[in-house]
Amino acid sequence: MILSLAAATFTVRLSGYLLGRRLPDHGPWARGLQALPGCLILSLVTCLLMQGGPLEWVSGAVAFAVALATRSLPLTMAAGIAAICLLRAYF
């Protein structure tokens, strides 16, 4: 069992490495792949905001303000997480 799980893990990692080498370095596909992480984060946040209530909307506004002010993704994420944690703790 352990050997089969180790082989499966190795196969998944090796296939990711081999696939990554075949991805284009320039052109429209490369630009699309570079934009993909931001699009995924935006779609997750939008989905959560649509399902959330006023507290989630306020924390989203705080995160948006921090994003506009700092242009830093880690600070934006930290501000949004801190805002929702504080709002849920006190309201």
PDB file of N, CA, C and O in Angstrom:
ATOM      1  N   MET A   1       0.824  -1.186   0.000  1.00  0.00           N
ATOM      2  CA  MET A   1       0.000   0.000   0.000  1.00  0.00           C
ATOM      3  C   MET A   1       0.875   1.260   0.000  1.00  0.00           C
ATOM      4  O   MET A   1       0.634   2.197  -0.761  1.00  0.00           O
ATOM      5  N   ILE A   2       1.873   1.264   0.849  1.00  0.00           N
ATOM      6  CA  ILE A   2       2.759   2.430   0.933  1.00  0.00           C
ATOM      7  C   ILE A   2       3.512   2.626  -0.384  1.00  0.00           C
ATOM      8  O   ILE A   2       3.661   3.752  -0.860  1.00  0.00           O
ATOM      9  N   LEU A   3       3.979   1.533  -0.963  1.00  0.00           N
ATOM     10  CA  LEU A   3       4.709   1.651  -2.231  1.00  0.00           C
ATOM     11  C   LEU A   3       3.801   2.129  -3.362  1.00  0.00           C
ATOM     12  O   LEU A   3       4.230   2.907  -4.214  1.00  0.00           O
ATOM     13  N   SER A   4       2.562   1.674  -3.373  1.00  0.00           N
ATOM     14  CA  SER A   4       1.658   2.134  -4.430  1.00  0.00           C
ATOM     15  C   SER A   4       1.318   3.612  -4.267  1.00  0.00           C
ATOM     16  O   SER A   4       1.225   4.339  -5.256  1.00  0.00           O
ATOM     17  N   LEU A   5       1.133   4.061  -3.027  1.00  0.00           N
ATOM     18  CA  LEU A   5       0.880   5.490  -2.802  1.00  0.00           C
ATOM     19  C   LEU A   5       2.106   6.333  -3.154  1.00  0.00           C
ATOM     20  O   LEU A   5       1.971   7.430  -3.697  1.00  0.00           O
ATOM     21  N   ALA A   6       3.298   5.824  -2.847  1.00  0.00           N
ATOM     22  CA  ALA A   6       4.522   6.540  -3.210  1.00  0.00           C
ATOM     23  C   ALA A   6       4.668   6.620  -4.725  1.00  0.00           C
ATOM     24  O   ALA A   6       5.067   7.656  -5.256  1.00  0.00           O
ATOM     25  N   ALA A   7       4.348   5.537  -5.421  1.00  0.00           N
ATOM     26  CA  ALA A   7       4.418   5.543  -6.890  1.00  0.00           C
ATOM     27  C   ALA A   7       3.401   6.509  -7.478  1.00  0.00           C
ATOM     28  O   ALA A   7       3.703   7.210  -8.444  1.00  0.00           O
ATOM     29  N   ALA A   8       2.203   6.555  -6.911  1.00  0.00           N
ATOM     30  CA  ALA A   8       1.188   7.482  -7.398  1.00  0.00           C
ATOM     31  C   ALA A   8       1.618   8.929  -7.182  1.00  0.00           C
ATOM     32  O   ALA A   8       1.445   9.766  -8.068  1.00  0.00           O
ATOM     33  N   THR A   9       2.173   9.226  -6.023  1.00  0.00           N
ATOM     34  CA  THR A   9       2.654  10.578  -5.738  1.00  0.00           C
ATOM     35  C   THR A   9       3.764  10.970  -6.702  1.00  0.00           C
ATOM     36  O   THR A   9       3.767  12.079  -7.236  1.00  0.00           O
ATOM     37  N   PHE A  10       4.701  10.064  -6.922  1.00  0.00           N
ATOM     38  CA  PHE A  10       5.800  10.334  -7.852  1.00  0.00           C
ATOM     39  C   PHE A  10       5.267  10.560  -9.259  1.00  0.00           C
ATOM     40  O   PHE A  10       5.741  11.456  -9.959  1.00  0.00           O
ATOM     41  N   THR A  11       4.288   9.764  -9.686  1.00  0.00           N
ATOM     42  CA  THR A  11       3.710   9.905 -11.022  1.00  0.00           C
ATOM     43  C   THR A  11       3.023  11.255 -11.189  1.00  0.00           C
ATOM     44  O   THR A  11       3.169  11.902 -12.226  1.00  0.00           O
ATOM     45  N   VAL A  12       2.276  11.681 -10.177  1.00  0.00           N
ATOM     46  CA  VAL A  12       1.591  12.973 -10.253  1.00  0.00           C
ATOM     47  C   VAL A  12       2.604  14.109 -10.335  1.00  0.00           C
ATOM     48  O   VAL A  12       2.444  15.032 -11.133  1.00  0.00           O
ATOM     49  N   ARG A  13       3.634  14.042  -9.518  1.00  0.00           N
ATOM     50  CA  ARG A  13       4.651  15.114  -9.556  1.00  0.00           C
ATOM     51  C   ARG A  13       5.423  15.120 -10.865  1.00  0.00           C
ATOM     52  O   ARG A  13       5.695  16.183 -11.423  1.00  0.00           O
ATOM     53  N   LEU A  14       5.775  13.945 -11.356  1.00  0.00           N
ATOM     54  CA  LEU A  14       6.510  13.864 -12.610  1.00  0.00           C
ATOM     55  C   LEU A  14       5.656  14.357 -13.774  1.00  0.00           C
ATOM     56  O   LEU A  14       6.154  15.064 -14.650  1.00  0.00           O
ATOM     57  N   SER A  15       4.383  13.994 -13.791  1.00  0.00           N
ATOM     58  CA  SER A  15       3.522  14.455 -14.881  1.00  0.00           C
ATOM     59  C   SER A  15       3.348  15.969 -14.837  1.00  0.00           C
ATOM     60  O   SER A  15       3.280  16.607 -15.887  1.00  0.00           O
ATOM     61  N   GLY A  16       3.274  16.561 -13.634  1.00  0.00           N
ATOM     62  CA  GLY A  16       3.199  18.019 -13.526  1.00  0.00           C
ATOM     63  C   GLY A  16       4.454  18.690 -14.052  1.00  0.00           C
ATOM     64  O   GLY A  16       4.381  19.724 -14.717  1.00  0.00           O
ATOM     65  N   TYR A  17       5.597  18.105 -13.757  1.00  0.00           N
ATOM     66  CA  TYR A  17       6.860  18.655 -14.248  1.00  0.00           C
ATOM     67  C   TYR A  17       6.938  18.561 -15.769  1.00  0.00           C
ATOM     68  O   TYR A  17       7.318  19.522 -16.439  1.00  0.00           O
ATOM     69  N   LEU A  18       6.575  17.398 -16.308  1.00  0.00           N
ATOM     70  CA  LEU A  18       6.636  17.218 -17.758  1.00  0.00           C
ATOM     71  C   LEU A  18       5.636  18.109 -18.479  1.00  0.00           C
ATOM     72  O   LEU A  18       5.939  18.635 -19.550  1.00  0.00           O
ATOM     73  N   LEU A  19       4.449  18.286 -17.909  1.00  0.00           N
ATOM     74  CA  LEU A  19       3.461  19.173 -18.514  1.00  0.00           C
ATOM     75  C   LEU A  19       3.927  20.625 -18.445  1.00  0.00           C
ATOM     76  O   LEU A  19       3.748  21.381 -19.400  1.00  0.00           O
ATOM     77  N   GLY A  20       4.518  21.012 -17.331  1.00  0.00           N
ATOM     78  CA  GLY A  20       5.008  22.383 -17.172  1.00  0.00           C
ATOM     79  C   GLY A  20       6.081  22.744 -18.174  1.00  0.00           C
ATOM     80  O   GLY A  20       6.173  23.898 -18.595  1.00  0.00           O
ATOM     81  N   ARG A  21       6.894  21.779 -18.565  1.00  0.00           N
ATOM     82  CA  ARG A  21       7.936  22.047 -19.554  1.00  0.00           C
ATOM     83  C   ARG A  21       7.357  22.292 -20.934  1.00  0.00           C
ATOM     84  O   ARG A  21       7.996  22.938 -21.765  1.00  0.00           O
ATOM     85  N   ARG A  22       6.160  21.788 -21.194  1.00  0.00           N
ATOM     86  CA  ARG A  22       5.556  21.921 -22.522  1.00  0.00           C
ATOM     87  C   ARG A  22       4.698  23.179 -22.660  1.00  0.00           C
ATOM     88  O   ARG A  22       4.230  23.484 -23.757  1.00  0.00           O
ATOM     89  N   LEU A  23       4.487  23.908 -21.577  1.00  0.00           N
ATOM     90  CA  LEU A  23       3.672  25.122 -21.648  1.00  0.00           C
ATOM     91  C   LEU A  23       4.427  26.215 -22.396  1.00  0.00           C
ATOM     92  O   LEU A  23       5.649  26.305 -22.286  1.00  0.00           O
ATOM     93  N   PRO A  24       3.717  27.045 -23.151  1.00  0.00           N
ATOM     94  CA  PRO A  24       4.396  28.096 -23.930  1.00  0.00           C
ATOM     95  C   PRO A  24       4.949  29.201 -23.030  1.00  0.00           C
ATOM     96  O   PRO A  24       4.398  29.506 -21.972  1.00  0.00           O
ATOM     97  N   ASP A  25       6.047  29.786 -23.484  1.00  0.00           N
ATOM     98  CA  ASP A  25       6.675  30.891 -22.752  1.00  0.00           C
ATOM     99  C   ASP A  25       6.167  32.256 -23.182  1.00  0.00           C
ATOM    100  O   ASP A  25       6.301  33.225 -22.435  1.00  0.00           O
ATOM    101  N   HIS A  26       5.590  32.348 -24.364  1.00  0.00           N
ATOM    102  CA  HIS A  26       5.085  33.616 -24.881  1.00  0.00           C
ATOM    103  C   HIS A  26       3.860  33.352 -25.752  1.00  0.00           C
ATOM    104  O   HIS A  26       3.570  32.214 -26.124  1.00  0.00           O
ATOM    105  N   GLY A  27       3.158  34.424 -26.064  1.00  0.00           N
ATOM    106  CA  GLY A  27       1.957  34.291 -26.886  1.00  0.00           C
ATOM    107  C   GLY A  27       0.693  34.372 -26.051  1.00  0.00           C
ATOM    108  O   GLY A  27       0.754  34.583 -24.840  1.00  0.00           O
ATOM    109  N   PRO A  28      -0.446  34.206 -26.692  1.00  0.00           N
ATOM    110  CA  PRO A  28      -1.721  34.361 -25.991  1.00  0.00           C
ATOM    111  C   PRO A  28      -1.949  33.302 -24.906  1.00  0.00           C
ATOM    112  O   PRO A  28      -2.530  33.599 -23.863  1.00  0.00           O
ATOM    113  N   TRP A  29      -1.496  32.079 -25.149  1.00  0.00           N
ATOM    114  CA  TRP A  29      -1.677  31.041 -24.125  1.00  0.00           C
ATOM    115  C   TRP A  29      -0.873  31.363 -22.876  1.00  0.00           C
ATOM    116  O   TRP A  29      -1.357  31.157 -21.762  1.00  0.00           O
ATOM    117  N   ALA A  30       0.338  31.861 -23.040  1.00  0.00           N
ATOM    118  CA  ALA A  30       1.173  32.216 -21.887  1.00  0.00           C
ATOM    119  C   ALA A  30       0.540  33.370 -21.104  1.00  0.00           C
ATOM    120  O   ALA A  30       0.543  33.353 -19.873  1.00  0.00           O
ATOM    121  N   ARG A  31      -0.003  34.371 -21.806  1.00  0.00           N
ATOM    122  CA  ARG A  31      -0.658  35.483 -21.112  1.00  0.00           C
ATOM    123  C   ARG A  31      -1.886  35.002 -20.352  1.00  0.00           C
ATOM    124  O   ARG A  31      -2.141  35.440 -19.231  1.00  0.00           O
ATOM    125  N   GLY A  32      -2.642  34.104 -20.963  1.00  0.00           N
ATOM    126  CA  GLY A  32      -3.814  33.555 -20.288  1.00  0.00           C
ATOM    127  C   GLY A  32      -3.445  32.766 -19.043  1.00  0.00           C
ATOM    128  O   GLY A  32      -4.118  32.869 -18.017  1.00  0.00           O
ATOM    129  N   LEU A  33      -2.385  31.984 -19.128  1.00  0.00           N
ATOM    130  CA  LEU A  33      -1.958  31.206 -17.965  1.00  0.00           C
ATOM    131  C   LEU A  33      -1.395  32.095 -16.854  1.00  0.00           C
ATOM    132  O   LEU A  33      -1.520  31.773 -15.673  1.00  0.00           O
ATOM    133  N   GLN A  34      -0.780  33.207 -17.237  1.00  0.00           N
ATOM    134  CA  GLN A  34      -0.274  34.134 -16.226  1.00  0.00           C
ATOM    135  C   GLN A  34      -1.407  34.842 -15.503  1.00  0.00           C
ATOM    136  O   GLN A  34      -1.258  35.193 -14.332  1.00  0.00           O
ATOM    137  N   ALA A  35      -2.533  35.062 -16.167  1.00  0.00           N
ATOM    138  CA  ALA A  35      -3.678  35.738 -15.555  1.00  0.00           C
ATOM    139  C   ALA A  35      -4.549  34.777 -14.757  1.00  0.00           C
ATOM    140  O   ALA A  35      -5.418  35.223 -14.009  1.00  0.00           O
ATOM    141  N   LEU A  36      -4.342  33.484 -14.895  1.00  0.00           N
ATOM    142  CA  LEU A  36      -5.212  32.489 -14.276  1.00  0.00           C
ATOM    143  C   LEU A  36      -5.278  32.567 -12.751  1.00  0.00           C
ATOM    144  O   LEU A  36      -6.383  32.486 -12.215  1.00  0.00           O
ATOM    145  N   PRO A  37      -4.172  32.720 -12.011  1.00  0.00           N
ATOM    146  CA  PRO A  37      -4.297  32.774 -10.547  1.00  0.00           C
ATOM    147  C   PRO A  37      -5.168  33.927 -10.070  1.00  0.00           C
ATOM    148  O   PRO A  37      -5.979  33.748  -9.161  1.00  0.00           O
ATOM    149  N   GLY A  38      -5.021  35.087 -10.653  1.00  0.00           N
ATOM    150  CA  GLY A  38      -5.856  36.224 -10.261  1.00  0.00           C
ATOM    151  C   GLY A  38      -7.321  35.992 -10.568  1.00  0.00           C
ATOM    152  O   GLY A  38      -8.196  36.361  -9.784  1.00  0.00           O
ATOM    153  N   CYS A  39      -7.587  35.376 -11.716  1.00  0.00           N
ATOM    154  CA  CYS A  39      -8.980  35.074 -12.077  1.00  0.00           C
ATOM    155  C   CYS A  39      -9.594  34.073 -11.112  1.00  0.00           C
ATOM    156  O   CYS A  39     -10.764  34.197 -10.751  1.00  0.00           O
ATOM    157  N   LEU A  40      -8.821  33.090 -10.695  1.00  0.00           N
ATOM    158  CA  LEU A  40      -9.337  32.098  -9.743  1.00  0.00           C
ATOM    159  C   LEU A  40      -9.659  32.733  -8.402  1.00  0.00           C
ATOM    160  O   LEU A  40     -10.710  32.459  -7.821  1.00  0.00           O
ATOM    161  N   ILE A  41      -8.766  33.580  -7.905  1.00  0.00           N
ATOM    162  CA  ILE A  41      -9.007  34.253  -6.629  1.00  0.00           C
ATOM    163  C   ILE A  41     -10.239  35.139  -6.728  1.00  0.00           C
ATOM    164  O   ILE A  41     -11.078  35.140  -5.828  1.00  0.00           O
ATOM    165  N   LEU A  42     -10.353  35.892  -7.814  1.00  0.00           N
ATOM    166  CA  LEU A  42     -11.504  36.773  -8.003  1.00  0.00           C
ATOM    167  C   LEU A  42     -12.813  35.989  -8.067  1.00  0.00           C
ATOM    168  O   LEU A  42     -13.820  36.420  -7.504  1.00  0.00           O
ATOM    169  N   SER A  43     -12.808  34.853  -8.741  1.00  0.00           N
ATOM    170  CA  SER A  43     -14.039  34.069  -8.834  1.00  0.00           C
ATOM    171  C   SER A  43     -14.418  33.472  -7.482  1.00  0.00           C
ATOM    172  O   SER A  43     -15.603  33.404  -7.154  1.00  0.00           O
ATOM    173  N   LEU A  44     -13.441  33.039  -6.696  1.00  0.00           N
ATOM    174  CA  LEU A  44     -13.743  32.509  -5.358  1.00  0.00           C
ATOM    175  C   LEU A  44     -14.291  33.591  -4.443  1.00  0.00           C
ATOM    176  O   LEU A  44     -15.263  33.366  -3.723  1.00  0.00           O
ATOM    177  N   VAL A  45     -13.674  34.758  -4.468  1.00  0.00           N
ATOM    178  CA  VAL A  45     -14.132  35.863  -3.618  1.00  0.00           C
ATOM    179  C   VAL A  45     -15.531  36.307  -4.035  1.00  0.00           C
ATOM    180  O   VAL A  45     -16.376  36.565  -3.178  1.00  0.00           O
ATOM    181  N   THR A  46     -15.783  36.396  -5.325  1.00  0.00           N
ATOM    182  CA  THR A  46     -17.109  36.800  -5.806  1.00  0.00           C
ATOM    183  C   THR A  46     -18.175  35.804  -5.384  1.00  0.00           C
ATOM    184  O   THR A  46     -19.267  36.196  -4.972  1.00  0.00           O
ATOM    185  N   CYS A  47     -17.868  34.535  -5.484  1.00  0.00           N
ATOM    186  CA  CYS A  47     -18.823  33.500  -5.076  1.00  0.00           C
ATOM    187  C   CYS A  47     -19.123  33.603  -3.583  1.00  0.00           C
ATOM    188  O   CYS A  47     -20.277  33.487  -3.169  1.00  0.00           O
ATOM    189  N   LEU A  48     -18.093  33.819  -2.784  1.00  0.00           N
ATOM    190  CA  LEU A  48     -18.301  33.942  -1.334  1.00  0.00           C
ATOM    191  C   LEU A  48     -19.076  35.207  -0.985  1.00  0.00           C
ATOM    192  O   LEU A  48     -19.905  35.190  -0.074  1.00  0.00           O
ATOM    193  N   LEU A  49     -18.819  36.298  -1.694  1.00  0.00           N
ATOM    194  CA  LEU A  49     -19.564  37.530  -1.431  1.00  0.00           C
ATOM    195  C   LEU A  49     -21.037  37.380  -1.803  1.00  0.00           C
ATOM    196  O   LEU A  49     -21.911  37.902  -1.111  1.00  0.00           O
ATOM    197  N   MET A  50     -21.309  36.678  -2.879  1.00  0.00           N
ATOM    198  CA  MET A  50     -22.703  36.473  -3.291  1.00  0.00           C
ATOM    199  C   MET A  50     -23.468  35.621  -2.275  1.00  0.00           C
ATOM    200  O   MET A  50     -24.677  35.787  -2.116  1.00  0.00           O
ATOM    201  N   GLN A  51     -22.787  34.729  -1.604  1.00  0.00           N
ATOM    202  CA  GLN A  51     -23.433  33.872  -0.611  1.00  0.00           C
ATOM    203  C   GLN A  51     -23.440  34.504   0.780  1.00  0.00           C
ATOM    204  O   GLN A  51     -24.193  34.075   1.654  1.00  0.00           O
ATOM    205  N   GLY A  52     -22.605  35.519   0.986  1.00  0.00           N
ATOM    206  CA  GLY A  52     -22.447  36.115   2.307  1.00  0.00           C
ATOM    207  C   GLY A  52     -23.450  37.199   2.600  1.00  0.00           C
ATOM    208  O   GLY A  52     -24.284  37.560   1.770  1.00  0.00           O
ATOM    209  N   GLY A  53     -23.339  37.707   3.812  1.00  0.00           N
ATOM    210  CA  GLY A  53     -24.217  38.767   4.265  1.00  0.00           C
ATOM    211  C   GLY A  53     -23.475  40.084   4.378  1.00  0.00           C
ATOM    212  O   GLY A  53     -22.443  40.281   3.737  1.00  0.00           O
ATOM    213  N   PRO A  54     -24.003  40.984   5.192  1.00  0.00           N
ATOM    214  CA  PRO A  54     -23.394  42.313   5.336  1.00  0.00           C
ATOM    215  C   PRO A  54     -21.967  42.281   5.879  1.00  0.00           C
ATOM    216  O   PRO A  54     -21.136  43.101   5.489  1.00  0.00           O
ATOM    217  N   LEU A  55     -21.683  41.348   6.766  1.00  0.00           N
ATOM    218  CA  LEU A  55     -20.324  41.284   7.315  1.00  0.00           C
ATOM    219  C   LEU A  55     -19.303  40.941   6.232  1.00  0.00           C
ATOM    220  O   LEU A  55     -18.207  41.501   6.194  1.00  0.00           O
ATOM    221  N   GLU A  56     -19.672  40.030   5.372  1.00  0.00           N
ATOM    222  CA  GLU A  56     -18.767  39.662   4.282  1.00  0.00           C
ATOM    223  C   GLU A  56     -18.579  40.814   3.297  1.00  0.00           C
ATOM    224  O   GLU A  56     -17.487  41.020   2.768  1.00  0.00           O
ATOM    225  N   TRP A  57     -19.657  41.560   3.059  1.00  0.00           N
ATOM    226  CA  TRP A  57     -19.560  42.696   2.146  1.00  0.00           C
ATOM    227  C   TRP A  57     -18.676  43.806   2.720  1.00  0.00           C
ATOM    228  O   TRP A  57     -17.912  44.437   1.990  1.00  0.00           O
ATOM    229  N   VAL A  58     -18.783  44.040   4.022  1.00  0.00           N
ATOM    230  CA  VAL A  58     -17.930  45.055   4.661  1.00  0.00           C
ATOM    231  C   VAL A  58     -16.470  44.627   4.602  1.00  0.00           C
ATOM    232  O   VAL A  58     -15.596  45.437   4.292  1.00  0.00           O
ATOM    233  N   SER A  59     -16.201  43.352   4.901  1.00  0.00           N
ATOM    234  CA  SER A  59     -14.816  42.889   4.846  1.00  0.00           C
ATOM    235  C   SER A  59     -14.291  42.911   3.408  1.00  0.00           C
ATOM    236  O   SER A  59     -13.109  43.171   3.184  1.00  0.00           O
ATOM    237  N   GLY A  60     -15.156  42.642   2.442  1.00  0.00           N
ATOM    238  CA  GLY A  60     -14.753  42.763   1.048  1.00  0.00           C
ATOM    239  C   GLY A  60     -14.422  44.192   0.672  1.00  0.00           C
ATOM    240  O   GLY A  60     -13.480  44.437  -0.082  1.00  0.00           O
ATOM    241  N   ALA A  61     -15.193  45.141   1.194  1.00  0.00           N
ATOM    242  CA  ALA A  61     -14.910  46.557   0.938  1.00  0.00           C
ATOM    243  C   ALA A  61     -13.589  46.977   1.569  1.00  0.00           C
ATOM    244  O   ALA A  61     -12.830  47.747   0.980  1.00  0.00           O
ATOM    245  N   VAL A  62     -13.317  46.472   2.762  1.00  0.00           N
ATOM    246  CA  VAL A  62     -12.033  46.765   3.418  1.00  0.00           C
ATOM    247  C   VAL A  62     -10.879  46.215   2.584  1.00  0.00           C
ATOM    248  O   VAL A  62      -9.884  46.904   2.357  1.00  0.00           O
ATOM    249  N   ALA A  63     -11.019  44.985   2.136  1.00  0.00           N
ATOM    250  CA  ALA A  63      -9.971  44.378   1.315  1.00  0.00           C
ATOM    251  C   ALA A  63      -9.794  45.136   0.004  1.00  0.00           C
ATOM    252  O   ALA A  63      -8.668  45.320  -0.459  1.00  0.00           O
ATOM    253  N   PHE A  64     -10.892  45.575  -0.595  1.00  0.00           N
ATOM    254  CA  PHE A  64     -10.814  46.331  -1.839  1.00  0.00           C
ATOM    255  C   PHE A  64     -10.097  47.663  -1.631  1.00  0.00           C
ATOM    256  O   PHE A  64      -9.285  48.075  -2.459  1.00  0.00           O
ATOM    257  N   ALA A  65     -10.403  48.333  -0.518  1.00  0.00           N
ATOM    258  CA  ALA A  65      -9.734  49.607  -0.217  1.00  0.00           C
ATOM    259  C   ALA A  65      -8.234  49.403  -0.006  1.00  0.00           C
ATOM    260  O   ALA A  65      -7.420  50.197  -0.478  1.00  0.00           O
ATOM    261  N   VAL A  66      -7.882  48.340   0.700  1.00  0.00           N
ATOM    262  CA  VAL A  66      -6.456  48.050   0.908  1.00  0.00           C
ATOM    263  C   VAL A  66      -5.783  47.710  -0.420  1.00  0.00           C
ATOM    264  O   VAL A  66      -4.639  48.100  -0.653  1.00  0.00           O
ATOM    265  N   ALA A  67      -6.482  46.989  -1.285  1.00  0.00           N
ATOM    266  CA  ALA A  67      -5.921  46.652  -2.595  1.00  0.00           C
ATOM    267  C   ALA A  67      -5.666  47.900  -3.427  1.00  0.00           C
ATOM    268  O   ALA A  67      -4.633  48.009  -4.088  1.00  0.00           O
ATOM    269  N   LEU A  68      -6.604  48.840  -3.395  1.00  0.00           N
ATOM    270  CA  LEU A  68      -6.405  50.080  -4.147  1.00  0.00           C
ATOM    271  C   LEU A  68      -5.281  50.922  -3.568  1.00  0.00           C
ATOM    272  O   LEU A  68      -4.538  51.566  -4.309  1.00  0.00           O
ATOM    273  N   ALA A  69      -5.153  50.920  -2.246  1.00  0.00           N
ATOM    274  CA  ALA A  69      -4.142  51.759  -1.604  1.00  0.00           C
ATOM    275  C   ALA A  69      -2.734  51.182  -1.711  1.00  0.00           C
ATOM    276  O   ALA A  69      -1.770  51.928  -1.886  1.00  0.00           O
ATOM    277  N   THR A  70      -2.610  49.854  -1.607  1.00  0.00           N
ATOM    278  CA  THR A  70      -1.271  49.265  -1.513  1.00  0.00           C
ATOM    279  C   THR A  70      -0.823  48.498  -2.753  1.00  0.00           C
ATOM    280  O   THR A  70       0.376  48.346  -2.988  1.00  0.00           O
ATOM    281  N   ARG A  71      -1.782  48.013  -3.550  1.00  0.00           N
ATOM    282  CA  ARG A  71      -1.463  47.163  -4.709  1.00  0.00           C
ATOM    283  C   ARG A  71      -0.667  45.923  -4.294  1.00  0.00           C
ATOM    284  O   ARG A  71       0.177  45.442  -5.050  1.00  0.00           O
ATOM    285  N   SER A  72      -0.933  45.414  -3.108  1.00  0.00           N
ATOM    286  CA  SER A  72      -0.219  44.255  -2.577  1.00  0.00           C
ATOM    287  C   SER A  72      -1.226  43.146  -2.280  1.00  0.00           C
ATOM    288  O   SER A  72      -2.127  43.321  -1.460  1.00  0.00           O
ATOM    289  N   LEU A  73      -1.070  42.013  -2.946  1.00  0.00           N
ATOM    290  CA  LEU A  73      -1.985  40.898  -2.733  1.00  0.00           C
ATOM    291  C   LEU A  73      -1.893  40.335  -1.312  1.00  0.00           C
ATOM    292  O   LEU A  73      -2.935  40.082  -0.707  1.00  0.00           O
ATOM    293  N   PRO A  74      -0.701  40.126  -0.752  1.00  0.00           N
ATOM    294  CA  PRO A  74      -0.652  39.606   0.630  1.00  0.00           C
ATOM    295  C   PRO A  74      -1.309  40.547   1.641  1.00  0.00           C
ATOM    296  O   PRO A  74      -2.014  40.088   2.540  1.00  0.00           O
ATOM    297  N   LEU A  75      -1.088  41.851   1.506  1.00  0.00           N
ATOM    298  CA  LEU A  75      -1.721  42.797   2.431  1.00  0.00           C
ATOM    299  C   LEU A  75      -3.232  42.827   2.242  1.00  0.00           C
ATOM    300  O   LEU A  75      -3.980  42.944   3.213  1.00  0.00           O
ATOM    301  N   THR A  76      -3.678  42.723   1.002  1.00  0.00           N
ATOM    302  CA  THR A  76      -5.114  42.698   0.728  1.00  0.00           C
ATOM    303  C   THR A  76      -5.764  41.480   1.359  1.00  0.00           C
ATOM    304  O   THR A  76      -6.809  41.590   2.000  1.00  0.00           O
ATOM    305  N   MET A  77      -5.153  40.330   1.182  1.00  0.00           N
ATOM    306  CA  MET A  77      -5.699  39.107   1.761  1.00  0.00           C
ATOM    307  C   MET A  77      -5.680  39.167   3.283  1.00  0.00           C
ATOM    308  O   MET A  77      -6.643  38.758   3.931  1.00  0.00           O
ATOM    309  N   ALA A  78      -4.594  39.674   3.858  1.00  0.00           N
ATOM    310  CA  ALA A  78      -4.510  39.785   5.315  1.00  0.00           C
ATOM    311  C   ALA A  78      -5.557  40.751   5.853  1.00  0.00           C
ATOM    312  O   ALA A  78      -6.161  40.490   6.894  1.00  0.00           O
ATOM    313  N   ALA A  79      -5.776  41.854   5.163  1.00  0.00           N
ATOM    314  CA  ALA A  79      -6.780  42.824   5.610  1.00  0.00           C
ATOM    315  C   ALA A  79      -8.181  42.235   5.526  1.00  0.00           C
ATOM    316  O   ALA A  79      -8.986  42.434   6.436  1.00  0.00           O
ATOM    317  N   GLY A  80      -8.482  41.521   4.462  1.00  0.00           N
ATOM    318  CA  GLY A  80      -9.799  40.903   4.328  1.00  0.00           C
ATOM    319  C   GLY A  80     -10.041  39.843   5.385  1.00  0.00           C
ATOM    320  O   GLY A  80     -11.129  39.768   5.956  1.00  0.00           O
ATOM    321  N   ILE A  81      -9.036  39.026   5.647  1.00  0.00           N
ATOM    322  CA  ILE A  81      -9.171  37.984   6.671  1.00  0.00           C
ATOM    323  C   ILE A  81      -9.306  38.607   8.049  1.00  0.00           C
ATOM    324  O   ILE A  81     -10.142  38.180   8.846  1.00  0.00           O
ATOM    325  N   ALA A  82      -8.497  39.606   8.334  1.00  0.00           N
ATOM    326  CA  ALA A  82      -8.583  40.266   9.636  1.00  0.00           C
ATOM    327  C   ALA A  82      -9.939  40.946   9.812  1.00  0.00           C
ATOM    328  O   ALA A  82     -10.527  40.897  10.893  1.00  0.00           O
ATOM    329  N   ALA A  83     -10.431  41.577   8.754  1.00  0.00           N
ATOM    330  CA  ALA A  83     -11.709  42.272   8.844  1.00  0.00           C
ATOM    331  C   ALA A  83     -12.847  41.296   9.123  1.00  0.00           C
ATOM    332  O   ALA A  83     -13.684  41.558   9.987  1.00  0.00           O
ATOM    333  N   ILE A  84     -12.892  40.177   8.404  1.00  0.00           N
ATOM    334  CA  ILE A  84     -13.996  39.245   8.620  1.00  0.00           C
ATOM    335  C   ILE A  84     -13.886  38.570   9.980  1.00  0.00           C
ATOM    336  O   ILE A  84     -14.905  38.296  10.614  1.00  0.00           O
ATOM    337  N   CYS A  85     -12.668  38.299  10.437  1.00  0.00           N
ATOM    338  CA  CYS A  85     -12.501  37.700  11.764  1.00  0.00           C
ATOM    339  C   CYS A  85     -12.974  38.656  12.863  1.00  0.00           C
ATOM    340  O   CYS A  85     -13.670  38.243  13.790  1.00  0.00           O
ATOM    341  N   LEU A  86     -12.599  39.924  12.759  1.00  0.00           N
ATOM    342  CA  LEU A  86     -13.007  40.902  13.761  1.00  0.00           C
ATOM    343  C   LEU A  86     -14.512  41.143  13.705  1.00  0.00           C
ATOM    344  O   LEU A  86     -15.166  41.226  14.745  1.00  0.00           O
ATOM    345  N   LEU A  87     -15.060  41.256  12.511  1.00  0.00           N
ATOM    346  CA  LEU A  87     -16.500  41.504  12.401  1.00  0.00           C
ATOM    347  C   LEU A  87     -17.314  40.328  12.925  1.00  0.00           C
ATOM    348  O   LEU A  87     -18.326  40.526  13.598  1.00  0.00           O
ATOM    349  N   ARG A  88     -16.888  39.120  12.628  1.00  0.00           N
ATOM    350  CA  ARG A  88     -17.616  37.946  13.123  1.00  0.00           C
ATOM    351  C   ARG A  88     -17.467  37.783  14.632  1.00  0.00           C
ATOM    352  O   ARG A  88     -18.370  37.276  15.296  1.00  0.00           O
ATOM    353  N   ALA A  89     -16.332  38.212  15.171  1.00  0.00           N
ATOM    354  CA  ALA A  89     -16.118  38.079  16.617  1.00  0.00           C
ATOM    355  C   ALA A  89     -16.962  39.087  17.407  1.00  0.00           C
ATOM    356  O   ALA A  89     -17.404  38.790  18.517  1.00  0.00           O
ATOM    357  N   TYR A  90     -17.185  40.268  16.839  1.00  0.00           N
ATOM    358  CA  TYR A  90     -17.880  41.314  17.589  1.00  0.00           C
ATOM    359  C   TYR A  90     -19.318  41.558  17.166  1.00  0.00           C
ATOM    360  O   TYR A  90     -20.039  42.284  17.850  1.00  0.00           O
ATOM    361  N   PHE A  91     -19.755  40.974  16.057  1.00  0.00           N
ATOM    362  CA  PHE A  91     -21.135  41.192  15.620  1.00  0.00           C
ATOM    363  C   PHE A  91     -21.836  39.876  15.463  1.00  0.00           C
ATOM    364  O   PHE A  91     -23.012  39.842  15.100  1.00  0.00           O
TER     365      PHE A  91
END
